[in-house]
Amino acid sequence: MIAGPSAAFLHGIKHAAGYEDDIHVITPPTKRVGAQRRLRVHHLDLQRDEMTGRVTSPGRTAWDVAAWLDPPVAVPIIDAMLSNGLITTAEFARQIDRHEGLRGWRRAAQVSRLVDGAAQSPAESRLRTRLMMAGIPRPVTQCPVRISRSLVLHPDLGWPEWQVAVEYDGQWHDAPGQMHRDRQRLNHLTAAGWAVLHVTSHQMHHEFSRVVGELRTTLTTRGWHPRRRPQPLR
């Protein structure tokens, strides 16, 4: 039975796996499969409602992704499953309860606290997850900011209580005309009293500690008081 991120790919989440990635499969504990190149075998029992053809059901797929993968990898996949209507938040929560105490349950429970189906890109989901794991309070995804009666902007991540926003700048921001639109958005937000931080792909991969530090300083300046010890950055 194809499972985990491989199953998520077959359910339509194209960023869940690449053609060069290992293929995850589940076989019954009684059936031993020898080591094979690019095949990741999990010996587990499945219930009938956890199987769809030769692929695990969306609910079971979400559980396996959450239990097997690190949160910054798992959350973007499950965010997309939520956004695409493959699962609901309530169904995912039932999966967590159903497998309580099993291997990977604590990791899956952590993932369940981090997911958000309103995210619009894997990079945005990954950024939000890593920020929260670093001790930053949960942001509002696609945060609505009313600029005027006819204009509402939606920065990627926002903290309305402190009027702080984060925008992720992917490659598409280099498209013709996009810089002009980005500058307009920035001007509107700052004129409305918001502080806006931009995060690039390079910063997320190579300067993430600096990103967290700058955001923490901005939030603190605007009245946020850290209450818990941050987790190690990933």
C-alpha positions in Angstrom: 0.0 0.0 0.0 1.6 3.3 -1.1 1.7 5.6 2.0 2.9 8.8 3.6 4.3 11.6 1.3 4.1 9.2 -1.7 0.4 8.7 -1.1 -0.1 12.5 -0.6 1.5 13.0 -4.1 -1.0 10.5 -5.6 -3.8 12.3 -3.8 -2.8 15.5 -5.8 -0.3 17.2 -3.4 2.5 17.5 -6.0 5.0 19.1 -3.7 4.7 16.2 -1.2 7.2 14.1 -3.1 9.6 14.2 -6.1 10.4 11.6 -8.7 13.8 11.0 -7.1 12.4 10.6 -3.6 12.1 7.2 -1.9 8.6 5.6 -2.2 6.9 4.9 1.1 4.9 1.7 1.3 3.1 -0.1 4.1 3.0 -3.9 4.3 1.5 -6.2 7.0 3.9 -7.0 9.9 3.8 -10.7 8.9 5.0 -10.0 5.3 8.7 -9.3 5.2 10.1 -7.3 2.3 13.8 -7.3 1.7 15.7 -4.0 1.3 15.2 -2.4 -2.1 16.7 0.7 -3.5 14.4 3.8 -3.2 11.7 1.8 -1.3 10.9 2.8 2.3 9.0 -0.1 3.9 6.8 0.4 7.0 5.5 -2.8 8.6 2.1 -1.9 10.0 -1.5 -3.1 10.3 -4.1 -1.1 8.4 -7.9 -1.0 8.8 -10.2 -1.2 5.9 -11.2 2.4 6.1 -7.6 3.4 5.9 -7.2 2.0 2.3 -8.3 3.4 -1.0 -7.3 1.1 -3.8 -3.5 0.7 -3.5 -3.1 4.0 -1.7 -3.8 4.9 1.9 -6.9 7.0 2.5 -6.4 10.8 2.8 -6.9 10.6 6.6 -4.4 7.8 7.1 -2.0 9.5 4.7 -2.2 12.7 6.8 -1.5 10.7 10.0 1.5 8.9 8.4 3.0 12.2 7.1 2.6 13.8 10.5 4.1 10.8 12.4 7.0 10.1 10.0 8.2 13.5 8.9 9.7 16.5 10.7 7.1 19.2 11.3 8.6 21.7 8.8 8.2 19.0 6.1 4.9 17.6 7.2 3.0 20.8 7.8 3.1 22.1 4.2 1.8 18.8 3.0 -1.1 18.6 5.4 -1.9 22.3 5.0 -2.4 21.6 1.3 -4.5 18.5 2.0 -6.7 20.7 4.2 -6.8 23.5 1.6 -7.7 21.0 -1.2 -10.5 19.5 0.9 -8.9 16.0 1.1 -9.3 16.1 4.9 -10.8 18.4 7.5 -9.3 19.8 10.7 -11.7 17.6 12.7 -10.8 14.5 10.7 -7.1 15.1 11.2 -7.7 15.5 15.0 -9.6 12.2 15.0 -6.6 10.5 13.4 -4.4 11.9 16.1 -6.8 10.6 18.8 -7.2 7.2 17.0 -3.4 6.6 17.1 -2.7 8.0 20.5 0.3 6.3 22.1 1.6 4.7 18.9 5.1 5.5 17.5 5.2 9.0 16.1 2.1 10.1 18.0 3.9 13.0 19.9 5.3 14.3 16.6 1.9 14.0 14.9 0.3 15.8 17.8 2.8 18.7 17.5 2.1 18.9 13.7 -1.7 19.0 14.4 -1.1 22.2 16.5 0.9 23.8 13.6 -1.3 23.2 10.6 -3.4 25.8 8.9 -5.4 25.2 5.7 -5.5 28.9 4.8 -1.8 28.8 3.7 -1.4 29.5 0.0 2.1 28.0 -0.6 4.4 25.3 0.8 7.0 28.0 1.5 4.6 30.0 3.5 3.6 26.9 5.5 7.2 26.1 6.2 8.0 29.6 7.3 5.0 29.8 9.7 6.0 26.4 11.1 9.6 27.3 11.7 8.7 30.6 13.3 6.2 29.0 15.7 8.7 26.3 16.6 11.2 29.1 17.4 8.8 30.5 19.9 7.1 33.2 17.8 3.3 33.4 18.6 0.9 31.9 16.1 0.2 34.3 13.2 -3.0 34.8 11.3 -2.5 33.2 7.8 -3.4 35.5 4.9 -4.2 38.1 7.6 -6.9 40.6 6.5 -5.9 44.2 6.8 -8.5 46.8 5.9 -6.8 49.8 4.3 -10.0 51.5 3.1 -13.6 50.8 2.5 -12.8 49.2 -0.8 -9.3 47.8 -0.2 -8.4 44.8 2.1 -4.8 43.4 1.9 -3.8 40.0 3.0 -0.1 39.7 4.0 1.1 36.1 4.2 1.4 36.1 8.0 0.1 38.8 10.4 -0.1 39.5 14.1 -3.0 42.0 14.3 -2.7 42.6 18.0 0.7 44.2 17.4 0.2 45.2 13.7 3.2 43.2 12.5 3.2 41.4 9.1 5.6 39.0 7.3 5.7 38.6 3.6 7.5 35.7 1.9 9.2 36.8 -1.3 9.5 33.8 -3.6 10.8 33.8 -7.2 7.5 35.1 -8.6 8.2 38.4 -6.9 10.8 39.1 -9.6 8.1 38.9 -12.3 7.5 42.1 -14.4 5.3 44.6 -12.5 5.4 42.6 -9.3 7.9 44.8 -7.6 5.7 47.8 -8.3 2.7 46.0 -6.7 4.8 44.9 -3.8 5.9 48.5 -3.1 2.3 49.6 -3.3 1.3 47.0 -0.7 4.1 47.9 1.5 3.2 51.6 1.3 -0.5 50.9 2.1 0.4 48.7 5.1 3.0 51.0 6.6 0.6 54.0 6.2 -2.0 52.0 8.1 0.5 51.6 11.0 1.8 48.1 10.2 5.5 47.0 10.4 6.3 44.7 7.5 9.2 42.3 7.3 10.1 40.5 4.1 11.7 37.1 4.1 13.4 35.6 1.1 14.2 32.0 0.2 17.9 32.7 0.9 17.1 34.0 4.3 14.9 31.1 5.2 17.5 28.6 4.3 20.7 30.4 5.4 19.8 33.2 7.8 16.8 31.9 9.7 18.2 32.8 13.1 18.5 36.4 12.0 14.9 36.3 10.6 13.6 35.1 14.0 15.7 37.7 15.9 14.4 40.6 13.7 10.8 39.5 14.1 11.1 38.9 17.8 12.6 42.4 18.2 9.8 44.0 16.1 7.0 42.2 18.0 8.6 43.0 21.4 8.9 46.7 20.4 5.2 46.7 19.7 4.2 45.1 23.0 4.6 41.4 22.7 6.0 39.7 25.8 7.6 36.2 25.2 6.1 33.7 27.6 7.8 30.4 26.7 11.2 29.1 25.9 11.7 28.7 22.1 12.4 25.3 20.6 15.7 24.7 18.7 15.6 26.1 15.2 15.3 23.6 12.3 
